């Protein structure tokens, strides 16, 4: 985890160690890609499970369902962090007024 500044913003990471690996994958676009990643990371807060479950935070995922990029990660995070369904009042008659869906 990166340290936060006095204003609560994360300090930018040193991108130099990642550049060789990124350059192997992205070529000359590696520096631009890493700069954009840092912008996104700097503009967003870290994930706080308690804030998410209290409805004060919404996680953001980047991906493409058409390209099947990030879909598995989204589903795994949802299953891991989302609360279980709650009991709901039954719309029709029955022996119990409450049921789990």
C-alpha positions as CSV (number, residue, x, y, z in Angstrom):
1,X,0.0,0.0,0.0
2,X,1.3,3.4,-0.9
3,X,1.7,6.1,1.9
4,X,-0.9,8.9,1.9
5,X,0.1,12.6,1.9
6,X,-1.0,15.1,4.5
7,X,-4.0,15.9,2.3
8,X,-5.0,12.2,2.2
9,X,-3.9,11.7,-1.4
10,X,-1.7,8.8,-2.3
11,X,1.9,9.6,-3.2
12,X,2.7,8.6,-6.8
13,X,4.8,5.5,-7.2
14,X,8.1,5.5,-8.9
15,X,7.3,4.1,-12.4
16,X,10.9,3.3,-13.4
17,X,10.9,-0.3,-12.1
18,X,7.8,-1.1,-14.0
19,X,8.8,0.5,-17.2
20,X,10.9,-2.5,-18.6
21,X,8.0,-4.9,-18.1
22,X,5.4,-2.5,-19.4
23,X,7.6,-1.6,-22.4
24,X,7.9,-5.3,-23.3
25,X,4.1,-5.5,-23.5
26,X,3.2,-2.0,-24.7
27,X,6.2,-0.8,-26.6
28,X,6.5,3.0,-26.7
29,X,3.0,3.5,-25.2
30,X,4.2,2.2,-21.8
31,X,5.0,5.6,-20.3
32,X,1.7,7.0,-21.4
33,X,-0.1,3.9,-20.0
34,X,1.6,4.1,-16.7
35,X,0.9,7.8,-16.4
36,X,-2.8,7.2,-17.0
37,X,-2.9,4.4,-14.4
38,X,-1.3,6.8,-11.8
39,X,-4.0,9.4,-12.6
40,X,-6.8,6.9,-12.0
41,X,-5.1,5.7,-8.8
42,X,-4.5,9.2,-7.5
43,X,-8.1,10.3,-8.2
44,X,-9.7,7.4,-6.4
45,X,-9.8,6.3,-2.7
46,X,-8.7,2.9,-1.6
47,X,-11.3,0.2,-1.1
48,X,-13.0,0.3,2.3
49,X,-15.2,-2.7,2.9
50,X,-17.1,-1.1,5.7
51,X,-17.8,2.1,3.7
52,X,-19.0,-0.1,0.7
53,X,-21.3,-2.2,2.8
54,X,-22.7,1.0,4.5
55,X,-23.4,2.4,1.0
56,X,-20.9,5.3,1.3
57,X,-18.5,3.9,-1.3
58,X,-18.9,2.4,-4.8
59,X,-16.0,0.3,-6.2
60,X,-15.0,1.1,-9.8
61,X,-13.9,-1.6,-12.2
62,X,-12.5,-1.1,-15.6
63,X,-13.1,-3.7,-18.3
64,X,-15.1,-4.8,-21.3
65,X,-17.8,-7.4,-21.3
66,X,-17.6,-7.6,-25.1
67,X,-13.9,-8.3,-24.9
68,X,-14.3,-10.4,-21.8
69,X,-11.7,-8.2,-20.1
70,X,-12.1,-7.8,-16.3
71,X,-15.4,-9.6,-16.1
72,X,-14.1,-12.5,-14.0
73,X,-12.4,-10.0,-11.6
74,X,-15.6,-8.0,-11.3
75,X,-17.6,-11.2,-10.5
76,X,-15.1,-12.5,-8.0
77,X,-14.9,-9.2,-6.1
78,X,-18.7,-9.0,-6.1
79,X,-19.1,-12.5,-4.6
80,X,-16.3,-11.8,-2.1
81,X,-17.5,-8.4,-0.8
82,X,-21.2,-8.0,-1.5
83,X,-23.6,-8.7,1.4
84,X,-25.9,-11.7,1.4
85,X,-29.5,-11.1,0.3
86,X,-31.8,-10.0,3.0
87,X,-35.3,-11.3,3.9
88,X,-38.1,-9.7,1.9
89,X,-41.8,-9.2,2.6
90,X,-43.7,-11.7,0.5
91,X,-45.9,-10.1,-2.2
92,X,-48.4,-13.0,-2.3
93,X,-49.9,-15.2,0.4
94,X,-48.3,-18.1,2.1
95,X,-47.6,-19.5,5.5
96,X,-44.9,-17.0,6.3
97,X,-44.8,-13.2,5.8
98,X,-41.0,-13.3,5.4
99,X,-38.8,-15.3,3.1
100,X,-35.3,-15.3,1.9
101,X,-34.7,-15.0,-1.8
